Amino acid sequence: MFADGRRGALPRACEGYSTNILKTTAAVTAAAAVAAVVMAGGASAATLYVGNGTCNKVVDVDPDANECFGLSKGNVQQINENSDKFEYTDGTVLTGLFGITNWTEFQKEENFENIQSDAKAGWFDIAENYYQTVAVLLKSGNQWAAYKYDNGLSGWLDFQTANGKGLSNYAVLGTGMMTPVPLPAAGWLLLGGLAALKRRRKTAA
């Protein structure tokens, strides 16, 4: 309806304006769709690691672990322990190594063969830490296995690889922090007394 009340078709100028709006809207919609596809394609998909059940939580490591996963094909240094998926021999699939999604890597060695050549068995030190749960990932050949410690782990770790091939690299993960246990007052008095006794003996000597 025109301003003077008449009915009729829109003027051509208005028709062109309307067409431009439709074209612009279609272009914006198409651009948004393309952006969504690009974003979806850019997000890295989780890798599925299938364990064959040949790891041994007692034989492979000392101290004994509480649980192990593997052997599985892949490289320890390329695993995303918090978002990748891990399939067990019974068909169970967990997101995150051992079903845990808040691991922190605090130690690794990418070229262990430069330290101990062809180490089918050997040892290394786990850095002092206060993680409640610790996982040690060992790669040998084209396979790897992971060992979980529910009460933390620091210090010396003996290993023998689950597939009998030399250890090439490893990583150590932790999650959850232990609460330090304060020493009772009597404990401090005892330590102080022992120190004083030691000083007296040294002076007497």
N, C-alpha and C positions, 0 to 999 in steps of 0.2 A: 504494500500500500504506500502510495506516495504521500508527501507531506500535505497535499491538498485533498487527500481522501480518495484519489483515484486508484483503481486496482490495475495491475498489468505486469509485464515482465520487467526484470531488473534492467537498468541501463547497462550497456556493454562495459562501461568502465567498472561497474560493480561486479559484473560477471568475471572480468579479468582478475579483480582483487580477490574474489572468492576462490578462483582456480589456483591462484598463487598460494593462498593459505593452505589449501588441500595438498599441494605439492610439497610445501615446506613441512607440513605435519607428517607426510609419508616419508620424507627424507630423514627427519629426526627419528621416527620409529625404526626405520631400517638401520640407521647408525647405532641406535641403542641395541638392536638385535645383534649386530656384528660385534659390538663391544662385549656383550654377554658371552658370545661364543669364544672370543679371544681370551677373555678372563678364565673361562672354564678350561680352555685348552692350555693356558699357561700354568694352571695349578698342577703341581706334580702329583701323579697318582702314587698311592702307596704300593710298595713292593711286597709281594707275598714270598715268604721264605718257608720252605717245607722241610721239616726235620725228619730224619730217617730213624731216629731212636737209638743210634749206635753210641752216643756219648754215655759215660758212666760217671756219676757224681762222686763216687768213692775212689775208683781206680785212676781216673784221669788227673785228679788234683789232690793235693795235700796242703792245707787242711781239707777235709771232705766238704763238699758243697751240699746244700739242702735240696737243690733241684738243678737239672741241666736241660738244655735244648740243643738238638743237633744230632748228628752233623747235618749241615745244610750248605748248599752251594752259594758262593758269593764272597765278598770281601768285607771284612770287619769295618774297614775305614769308610765304606759307602753305606752302611746300614743307618737308617733313621730309627733309632731304638724307641722313639716315642710315637711314631705314626705308622710305621710299617706293620705288616700283618705276619703272624707266625702260626704255621699249621703243624699240629702234633700228629702222631701216628694214629690216634683214635679219631681223627677228623676235626678235632676242636681247633678253631681259628681265633686267636687273640690279637687285639690291636695293642701294640706296644710290647716290647720284650718282656716275657713272663706276665703279660697282662698289665704292665705298669707303664704309664704314659708321662711320667715326670722325672725321667732319668737325667742325670748330669754327668757328662764325661769329665773325669778329673785326671786321667792318666792314659797315655797311649805310647806305643812304640811301633813306628811304621816299617822299620827295617831291622827286625830282630836278628835276621841272619847275619848281620854285620857284627852283632854282639856274640852270638853263639851260632856257629855255622851248622846247618843240618841238625838242629836241635829237636830230635824226636822226643827227647826228655830233657828237662833242665829246670831252671828256677829263675825267678826275678822277684824284686821287692815291690810290694804294694805300698804306695806313699801313705804316710800317716793321715788319717782322716776320721771324721766323726759321723759318717753316714750309717744309718740304721741298717740299710740293705745295700749290698754291693754285688755287682755282676762282673765277671771276668770273661771276656770274649777272646778266644784263641783261634787264629787262622793258620791252617797248614795245608799246603797244596792248593786246591781250588775249593776247599771246604772250611767251615768254621763251626765252632760249638761255643755255647755260653753256659756259665756256671753261676748260680745264684747263692748268696750267703745272707741268710735272714738276720744274723746278729752282727753284721759288719765284718770287715776284713782289713787288716793292716799287716805289713811286714812280709816275711818270707812266704813265697808260694812255690811249691814244687808242682811240676806238670809232666804229663806224657800225652802226646797228641793222640786223639781218638782214632786217627786213620794211619798212624805210623809214619807220617811225613814230617819234615822239619818245620818248626814254627817260623812263620814269616813275619807276622805282626800280631799285635794284641791291643785291646782297649779295656779300660776299667771304668765302670759306671757306678754312680751312687744315687740314692734317693732317701729322703727322710733323715732327720738329724737326731742323733742321740742326745739325751738330756744329761749333762755332766752331773755326777753324783758328788755332792760336797763332802769333804772329809770331816768327820766329827771333831769337836774340840779336843777330845781325848787323843785322837790320832795326831793332831798337831803337837800336843804336849809330848807324845811318845817320840815323834820325829825330832823335836827339839832336844829331848833328853839324850837320844842316841847321838846326835851331832855333838852335844857337849861332852859326852863320854869319849867320843872319838878324838876330840881336841885335847882332852886331858891325857889320853894315852899317848898321843903324838908328842905332847910337851914333856911327858915323863921319859919318853925314849930319847 
